[in-house]
Amino acid sequence: MKVYLKFDYAQMTKKIIQEKLSELGYKFSIIGFGELNFNEKIPTKNFNEITNIFNEYGIEIVENQKSILVQKIKDTIIEMVNTDKPMNIKSSVYIAEKLNLSYPYLSNVFSEVTYTSIENFIIIQKIELAKQLMINTAFNLTEISIQLNYSSVAHLSTQFKHMTGMTPSAFQKIITKRRKLSNKINN
Amino acid sequence: MTADYITICLADDDEDDRLFFTDAFDELRINTRVKTFKDGVELMNYLNHADSILPNVLFLDLNMPKKNGVECLLEIKKNVKFNDIAIAIYSTSSTEEHIEETFVNGANIYIKKPNDFENLKKILSEVVTINWQYHTSGLNKDNFLMRM
């Protein structure tokens, strides 16, 4: 038997962190996604142990200040893209207010570290979510365009084509065929 | 997990093309480490060797002697050890059916070889930049399809 899975990465990460750190007997609190506060000072030896355990799960402790800021910007964008509520302010204003820093500054740091712009990263995330919804839900493209705050389905299609070089339906066709093929191999 | 460079492998039997590619990578903003191979057999020997550093992205020419690009692709896709490698196929010309087939067989990127160096640089820069986002932002690689 074969089933398809959908993941909530934030939930998974939180659960792993809670389980592993409780096992080791640490007192801590998780402040939002991607921020962790220990209630005590951690000796270097224990800190390395935590780092190693985290790394096994692909969780990395970010040490560089710019990387921390970039991670916060990414988290804000991912949260923004994944929310069901319609956005009534510009994303640049939203991100700047949320992080309490000027947008030009955030924009500069982001491009320097990630080699892409905040605007482009937002589009990448939106297209990723569109792909997920296309594959894992019964939503049609019009419904997906509404959920992702596009002004029209044509706008979503154009952006999809611009980012991936193919139309949403060509993408869907390939993924469907791929799954059929892997089912055939595995059965 | 997040190194500050991206490792790239390239298999192409044409020496000039190999040179164009490595020159183009050298001029990118993202730091790259590039290894090149002159045919599919040489490439697969390297990948299958236990000590080899597996690439983040692999560029495969379709027409190569001994073992062609599609044969390499199928072999790589059969081995779970290579799951994390993004595969970019490139070729001078191809039919729609053929392009679709390579995607279905597991390619992530399909590039039609451009005629001039400036375009090649632009395309490779886009591919490596987007791959960098997949690499550093936990995007789902199974949904990574791109046509240039």
Interface residues (C-beta under 8 A of the other chain):
Chain A: Y9 N55 G58 E60 K74 T114 Y115 T116 F121 I124 E128 K131 Q132 I135 M163 T164 G165 M166 A170 F171 K173 I174 I175 K177 R178 L181
Chain B: M1 T2 R29 I30 E100 F103 V104 N105 G106 Y110 T129 I130 W132 Q133 T136 S137 G138 L139 N140 N143 L145 M146 R147 M148
